[in-house]
């Protein structure tokens, strides 16, 4: 059964950094592009970043230059390094395959950027 588990969120001041991790069960995730998404209550989930099997990366305009996505296929893990965080980065962050996400989403990890 496919399972995604995100971790690493927390409370950080504006300008700070956080490193999110995602562990994916199921070997399929080592063979597909993976991405990070985020959701604010009352809004639709939005794309943040994607990384292909060959480590080609794509970012939303909102995070380009501040966030870095990486992956470790041997560990079925996807990482999101977030720097220069802003209050509007506050959201629940999820990982999943991208651009077509698997139906089974993980619980997400809360990121709050506030002074």
Secondary structure, DSSP 8 states (H G I E B T S, - for coil): --EEEEE--EEE-TT--EEEEEEEESGGGGSS-EEEEEE-TTS--EEEEEE-TT--EEE-TTTTTTEEEEEEGGGTEEEEEE-S--GGG-EEEEEEESSS--S-----EEEEE--
